[in-house]
């Protein structure tokens, strides 16, 4: 019995040390990943590509009267605007974040109201107003060569916008 307790003690000690070493290794990897993620700052172009895709999905969800999806896509666009304020508040010496808030706030509110009311004609009108606001922001920033419009073809064929 005494030998059994010694073997058991050694086994438990080894198991505890191995578990701690594995935990330390995972913790070290998690810390390195966290440090890498904190070091990454998305470019304005990266954020805008995401907005462009969501803009198209917003359009098709509104046309299909999929109001939950439309609301979700507009929330994601608003979150991307927040990311611009956080990561790229100034671009080419211009106060990008300040301009985005000033230019897009009202059109986004109107679009939110149209979606909540499930009013497709108001959705279409306010969608165009938001797109025009984006274009105004591009123009003010010297990027009038970037012109946003209603999509003419679905960006992805692997998402259904109609409700089943």
Residue pairs with C-beta under 8 A, 6 or more apart in sequence:
41 87
41 88
42 83
42 87
42 88
43 88
44 84
44 88
44 91
44 96
47 80
47 83
47 84
47 87
47 88
50 76
50 80
51 77
51 80
51 81
52 148
53 155
54 73
54 76
54 77
54 80
55 77
55 131
55 134
55 148
55 151
56 151
56 154
56 155
57 69
57 73
57 155
57 156
57 159
57 161
58 70
58 73
58 74
58 77
58 127
59 127
59 150
59 151
60 151
60 154
60 161
61 67
61 69
61 70
61 73
61 161
62 70
62 115
62 120
62 123
62 124
62 127
63 120
63 161
64 161
64 162
64 163
65 118
65 120
65 163
66 161
66 162
66 163
67 115
67 116
67 118
69 161
70 115
70 123
71 112
71 115
71 116
74 108
74 111
74 112
74 115
77 108
78 108
81 100
81 101
81 104
84 96
84 97
84 100
85 97
85 100
85 101
88 96
88 97
89 95
89 96
89 97
89 98
90 96
90 97
91 141
92 141
92 142
94 140
94 141
94 142
96 141
99 137
99 140
99 141
100 137
103 133
103 136
103 137
103 140
104 130
104 133
104 134
104 137
106 133
107 126
107 129
107 130
107 132
107 133
108 130
110 122
110 125
110 126
110 129
110 130
111 123
111 126
111 127
111 129
111 130
113 122
113 126
114 122
114 123
114 125
114 126
115 123
127 150
128 150
131 148
131 149
131 150
134 148
135 144
135 146
135 147
135 148
138 144
138 146
138 147
138 148
154 161
